[in-house]
Amino acid sequence: MEHIPTAEWLTQAASAAERQGSGSLLRVVLVVMVVGCVLTAWFLLRGYKRDD
């Protein structure tokens, strides 16, 4: 294993992140949005339940 200076290592890591894109971050954001919408709908709609 060769020694890579810190600045070069950071540059390589940044370029690798650019090539990968924001796929995993986008998935996390979408999952959090869906769960938040479901919880918000449940919280708002539970008040409309009728006890006849």
C-alpha positions in Angstrom: 0.0 0.0 0.0 1.5 3.3 -1.0 1.5 6.4 1.1 -0.9 9.1 -0.1 -0.5 12.7 1.3 -3.5 14.1 3.0 -4.3 16.7 0.5 -4.2 14.2 -2.4 -6.3 11.7 -0.4 -9.0 14.4 0.2 -9.0 15.3 -3.5 -9.4 11.7 -4.5 -12.2 11.3 -2.0 -14.0 14.4 -3.3 -13.8 13.3 -6.9 -15.1 9.8 -6.0 -18.1 11.4 -4.2 -18.8 13.5 -7.3 -18.8 10.4 -9.5 -21.1 8.5 -7.2 -23.7 11.2 -7.0 -26.3 11.8 -4.4 -28.1 8.5 -4.6 -27.9 7.4 -1.0 -28.6 10.9 0.3 -31.7 11.2 -2.0 -33.0 7.8 -0.8 -32.7 8.9 2.9 -34.4 12.2 2.2 -37.3 10.4 0.3 -37.8 7.8 3.1 -37.8 10.5 5.8 -40.3 12.6 3.7 -42.7 9.6 3.2 -42.5 8.6 6.9 -43.1 12.2 7.9 -46.1 12.5 5.6 -47.6 9.3 7.0 -47.1 10.4 10.6 -48.5 13.8 9.9 -51.6 12.3 8.2 -52.1 9.9 11.1 -51.8 12.8 13.6 -54.3 15.0 11.7 -56.8 12.3 10.8 -57.0 10.7 14.3 -59.0 13.7 15.5 -61.7 12.9 13.0 -62.5 9.5 14.5 -66.1 9.3 15.7 -67.1 7.4 18.8 -70.7 6.5 18.1 
